[in-house]
Amino acid sequence: MGLFSTIMSKIFGHAEAATPSTTAAPAEAAAAPAAAAAPAAAPVDVDAVLSGLAANAGQPLNYKTSIVDLLKLLGLDSSLQSRKELAGELHYSGSTDDTATMNVWLIKQVYAELAKNGGKVPADWTH
């Protein structure tokens, strides 16, 4: 599993844990058709999930604009090597030696990709 997949599972997993289950009882689920048993997933409010994590972080983290702080907030490796790997996963075409430019691109791209994959992300986070 790549780093972006891990980021998604951390954020979306926290959202699922905070949402009460609305699944049918096991006997009802077995008798119901698959389409009826699985309601459409609501978009995950990325801002709400991250704000909740930040409230319990014990340190101020600027996760809205800093890829390093976002990774720290999620308990992930924020090293340069890790960020370079993430840049490769997300098809960064610039120089990974220009870390400032890469980091700015990464945070925007991570939020844009989260939005493409079912996350509700404030518009100003992706631009």
PALUMFI-806117 format. One record per residue (C-alpha): y, z, x. Coordinates in Angstrom, 3 decimals, decimal comma, padded with zeros to 6 digits. Example, Ala and Ser with C-alpha at 12.3 -4.5 7.8 and 13.67 -1.06 7.14 Angstrom:
2
+----------+----------+----------+
|        v |        w |        u |
+----------+----------+----------+
| -004,500 |  007,800 |  012,300 |
| -001,060 |  007,140 |  013,670 |
+----------+----------+----------+
***
This chain:
127
+----------+----------+----------+
|        v |        w |        u |
+----------+----------+----------+
|  000,000 |  000,000 |  000,000 |
|  003,393 | -000,973 |  001,338 |
|  006,415 |  001,285 |  001,568 |
|  008,130 | -000,317 | -001,427 |
|  005,031 |  000,300 | -003,558 |
|  005,117 |  003,922 | -002,445 |
|  008,810 |  004,177 | -003,376 |
|  008,029 |  002,741 | -006,814 |
|  005,107 |  005,067 | -007,414 |
|  007,139 |  008,111 | -006,348 |
|  010,009 |  007,268 | -008,707 |
|  007,961 |  005,955 | -011,609 |
|  005,393 |  008,739 | -011,179 |
|  008,098 |  011,399 | -011,481 |
|  009,357 |  009,699 | -014,631 |
|  005,860 |  009,682 | -016,166 |
|  005,339 |  013,334 | -015,295 |
|  008,611 |  014,246 | -017,030 |
|  007,779 |  012,243 | -020,179 |
|  005,467 |  013,850 | -022,749 |
|  002,256 |  011,943 | -023,304 |
|  002,031 |  009,969 | -026,520 |
| -001,494 |  008,672 | -026,097 |
| -004,006 |  008,874 | -028,903 |
| -006,931 |  011,269 | -028,913 |
| -009,960 |  009,957 | -026,942 |
| -011,951 |  009,006 | -030,071 |
| -008,951 |  007,193 | -031,553 |
| -008,256 |  005,408 | -028,277 |
| -011,837 |  004,180 | -028,010 |
| -011,740 |  002,756 | -031,543 |
| -008,293 |  001,126 | -031,242 |
| -007,791 | -002,358 | -029,785 |
| -006,418 | -002,355 | -026,228 |
| -003,039 | -003,768 | -027,239 |
| -002,538 | -001,076 | -029,865 |
| -003,682 |  001,728 | -027,573 |
| -001,150 |  000,935 | -024,847 |
|  002,437 |  001,038 | -026,116 |
|  004,998 | -000,936 | -024,121 |
|  006,357 |  001,164 | -021,291 |
|  010,001 |  002,109 | -021,622 |
|  012,208 |  001,358 | -018,629 |
|  012,280 |  004,199 | -016,110 |
|  015,751 |  005,723 | -015,721 |
|  015,932 |  005,644 | -011,916 |
|  019,253 |  007,504 | -011,811 |
|  017,879 |  010,360 | -013,927 |
|  014,709 |  010,668 | -011,826 |
|  016,599 |  010,671 | -008,524 |
|  019,287 |  013,035 | -009,817 |
|  016,552 |  015,470 | -010,814 |
|  014,931 |  015,256 | -007,397 |
|  018,306 |  015,640 | -005,667 |
|  019,064 |  018,792 | -007,654 |
|  016,010 |  020,401 | -006,048 |
|  016,357 |  018,842 | -002,578 |
|  018,063 |  021,824 | -000,960 |
|  020,473 |  019,554 |  000,898 |
|  023,047 |  016,959 | -000,114 |
|  021,578 |  013,449 |  000,032 |
|  023,572 |  010,283 | -000,598 |
|  020,580 |  008,401 | -002,053 |
|  022,748 |  005,988 | -004,063 |
|  024,093 |  004,247 | -000,955 |
|  021,851 |  005,374 |  001,925 |
|  018,309 |  004,083 |  002,393 |
|  017,654 |  006,917 |  004,862 |
|  018,677 |  009,541 |  002,290 |
|  016,679 |  007,831 | -000,466 |
|  013,544 |  007,896 |  001,696 |
|  014,161 |  011,557 |  002,602 |
|  014,653 |  012,431 | -001,073 |
|  011,278 |  010,867 | -001,868 |
|  009,590 |  012,665 |  001,037 |
|  008,934 |  009,410 |  002,914 |
|  009,314 |  008,412 |  006,554 |
|  012,928 |  007,330 |  007,112 |
|  012,496 |  006,281 |  010,752 |
|  013,896 |  003,001 |  012,034 |
|  010,376 |  001,608 |  012,347 |
|  009,646 |  002,458 |  008,717 |
|  012,880 |  000,828 |  007,572 |
|  012,097 | -002,285 |  009,622 |
|  008,707 | -002,489 |  007,907 |
|  010,394 | -002,134 |  004,516 |
|  012,824 | -004,905 |  005,487 |
|  009,848 | -007,138 |  006,274 |
|  008,189 | -006,337 |  002,933 |
|  011,371 | -007,216 |  001,069 |
|  011,925 | -010,418 |  003,115 |
|  015,070 | -009,415 |  004,974 |
|  016,263 | -012,472 |  006,905 |
|  018,875 | -010,796 |  009,104 |
|  018,407 | -009,094 |  012,441 |
|  016,636 | -005,759 |  012,240 |
|  018,491 | -004,819 |  015,424 |
|  021,706 | -004,696 |  013,380 |
|  020,584 | -001,508 |  011,655 |
|  023,827 | -000,854 |  009,774 |
|  023,716 | -004,246 |  008,040 |
|  019,976 | -003,954 |  007,447 |
|  020,344 | -000,472 |  005,917 |
|  023,085 | -001,614 |  003,517 |
|  020,942 | -004,580 |  002,479 |
|  017,840 | -002,399 |  002,101 |
|  019,325 |  000,151 | -000,295 |
|  020,718 | -002,593 | -002,537 |
|  017,486 | -004,570 | -002,395 |
|  015,301 | -001,549 | -003,161 |
|  017,338 | -000,812 | -006,282 |
|  017,327 | -004,504 | -007,280 |
|  013,535 | -004,615 | -006,906 |
|  013,132 | -001,393 | -008,885 |
|  015,187 | -003,003 | -011,668 |
|  012,926 | -006,087 | -011,607 |
|  009,869 | -003,863 | -011,917 |
|  010,824 | -001,775 | -014,928 |
|  013,498 |  000,511 | -013,568 |
|  016,822 |  001,105 | -015,299 |
|  019,254 |  001,099 | -012,384 |
|  023,061 |  001,371 | -012,599 |
|  024,534 | -002,094 | -011,914 |
|  026,791 | -000,890 | -009,110 |
|  023,744 |  000,301 | -007,115 |
|  022,444 | -003,236 | -006,661 |
|  025,690 | -004,927 | -005,587 |
+----------+----------+----------+
***
